[in-house]
């Protein structure tokens, strides 16, 4: 299954009037639409992030730093920092998902005639929306870990990436890839992937790519949304290849053998 990158690689903020068409976690077929009657905002006491006003990045050009800080301050002052909560309804099955996060409400001055829509920075969805469909044929532990990762993808991408790495370890467990060597020493993930190469060599590079992103989340705590989404897309392909295409392949092989046998006996 191919991930819809148009949906998932867009980064917040999202205009309240044009949210991405996230898939329904209940039916997996419909898309979620905001119920505007349920959308509530509350102004935050803290209105400015001190990081916006640091000059460290402009040591070589003080004037540029001053102008940048001033323009950023003016832009930030135009938006009221808030928190939001609301509900999304599936257009297909009619079920409901709650979501919450940070919001920015435009502070219109008296001379302006046009309102600017609120900007939303979602952090949590309940139940979690799924970047890709988790087939019941996938190992249960892998599915549970991925659902946990999906739940953190907006609020904490580094932790979400770390959990993707853990799902990869769980996958190798399910595939009965050794955890220790002949001397009883524990194998790391890189070594286990190398052992798995003997079983399915075509997937080794993909597993290592997921490992790289997971390691970044574990050690540096800084993973881009694009890298996280790439790791989801790669893992989606790997799981599909191991559990869905392999089942189809086995069925087609049985059919081929059946047809071949019927003709060879003629």
N, C-alpha and C positions, 0 to 999 in steps of 0.2 A: 504494500500500500504506500502511495506517495503522500508525503506531508505537504499540506498547502502552505507553502512558504509565504505567500501573500498575507496570510493571516498571522502566522506565528513569528515571523521575523520583524514585524512592526514593533517598535518600542514605544512605551508610554512617553509623553502623555497622549491620551486619546480624547478627541472631542466628544463631548457627551451626545452630540447629534450624529456622530458617525463612528460608532464602536465597531471593532472587527466582528465578523460573523463567526463567533466561536461555536464549535459543535456542542450539541447537547450531550452531557455525560450519561443520560438515562437511556435514550433510544439510539444515540450515535448517528442518527440520520438527519434530524432537524438542526436548525441553527438557533442561537439564543438572541432574543431581542429585549431591550430594556423596557421595564414597566415604569414609565416616568412618574406615575402616581406614588410609587414606593420610594423614589429617590430622595434621600434626606442629606442635608449638609449641616455641619457645625463648625464654626470658626475655631481655628487653633490659636492658642495663646502665643505660641512661638511663630513669628511671622517671617523671620529671616534666618537663613543658614549662614553662620560666620564664614564658612568656606568660600562663599561668594565674594568676600571682601578681602581676601588675602592677596598680597602683592608679590609673593615669592616667585611666581612664574614670569614676572616682568622685571627682573633685576637689570637686564640689559637695556631696557627701554622704559624708563619711569613714566614718561608722558603717555605712552600707549597703555601702561598699567592703570594710570589714573582715569583715562578716558573709558577703558574697559570696565573698571569698577563702577564708575558713575553710570554708564549705560545699563549695566546689569542691575544696579540698585534701582534705577528708574523703572526698568522692566519689572523687577520683582515687586516694587511698590504698587504696581498697577494690578496685582493679583493678590487676592486674599487667600492665605493658606488655610485649608480646611480639611476636615475628614468627611468621608461620605459612606453611606450604606444604601443598598438597594437590591432589587430583585430582577432577574432575567428569566423570561419565559421562553420555552421551546415552541417554535412555530409548528412543529409536527406532533409531538406527543402531549404538549400542554403542561409538562412538568416545570418546576421552578428551581432556580439556582440563586443563592444569595451571594453577593459580593461586596467587598469593602476595601477601603484604601485611603489614599491621600487625594485631595482635590485642590484646584486653584479656581477661584471665582473672580471674574474680572470686575474691577472697581471702575465703573464708567464715570467719566467726569461730565459735568452738566452740558458741555458743548457737543458731546457725542450723541449721535442719533441712532447708531446701530449697536446692539448688544453683541458681545463676543461670547460664544458658548463656553461653559465650564470645561476645564481640562481635568481628566481623570487619570490617576496613577493607581490602577488596581493592585492589591497586594494578596488578597485571599479570596478564593471561591469555595463555596460549600454546596454540594460536593465538588471535588476538584474537577476542572475541565481537563480533558485528555488531549494531548498533542497528537497522539495516534491511538488507534483502537487496540485494546489489549484483549486478544483472543483468549477464550477459555482453554485453548490448547497450549498456551504458554504456561510455564511453571508458576504455581501460585505465589511462591516467594518472590519471584521476579516481578510479577504483576503488582504485588503489594508495595515493593520498593519503588517501582515506577510511579504508582499513584502518589506516594509520598513525595517523590521528586517533583511531579507535576504541581503539587500543592504549594511548593516553594519557589517555583520558577519566576514569579513576579517579585516576590519579597526578598528572596535570598538566592540568586543564581549560583553562587559558589557552593552553597550547601546542596542545592539541587543537583549540581554536577557531581559532587561527592557521592550522592546517593545513586546516581547513574553508574558510577564506578562500582559501588557495592552490588548493584543489580547484575553487573557483568561478572563479578565474583560468584554470585549466586547461580548465574547461568552456567558457569564452568562446573560448579558443584553438581548441578542437575545432569550435566553431560559426563559426569564421573571423571573429570580431569584430575589427576593426582594433586594432592595438597602438600605432600612431603616427598623428598627424594629417597633414594635407596639407603641413605644414611640416617633417615629420620628427621632431616632438617626441613623446616617449613619453606615452601616455595613462595616467592612473591608473585604478583599478578603477571608481570612480564614473563617470568619463567613458565607459568602455567599456560599462558597464551602460546608460547613456543611449543609446548607439548601438544596443545590442541591443533597446531599446524599440521601434524601428521594425520589428523582426522579430516579436517576441512581446510586445506591450504588457502583457498580463495578468500577466506574470511579473516585471516590473521591480520592483515594490514588494517582492516576496519576495526577490529577489536582493539588494536593498539592506538588507533586514533581516539577511540572512546576513552581509553586509559589515560592518554595525554591530557584530555580536558578534565577528567576526574581528578588527576593528580594536581592540576592547576587549582582546582577548587579546594582540594585538601590542604595544600601547602601555602599558596599565596593568598587564598581567599578572594581572588579577583578573577572572575570569569565573565567574558562578554556574553550578552544575550545571544548574539549570532553564533558563537562557539557552542553554547549550550544547545541551541536549536539544531545545529549541525550534528551534535552527538546523539540527539534524539532521532534524527533522520537516519543516521547510520545504524543505530540499534534497531530501529523499526525494520530496516531491510534485513539485518542479521536474523532477528526473530522470525520474520516472515519466511526467510530462506530455510531456517532450521525446522520450523514447526508447521508451516502451511504449505510451502512449495514442496517440501519433502514428502508430505502426505499425498499431495496431488501426484508427485512423481512416482511414488510407490503404486498408487492406483493405476496410473497409466502404464507402468511397467507390467502389472498383473494383466491388464487388458491386452497389452502387446503379446505377452506370453500365451494368453488364451487364444488370440487370433492366430498367432504363428503355429501353435499346436494343432489347431483345427485344420489348417492348410497343409501342414506337414504330414498329416495322417491321410490325406487324399491321394 
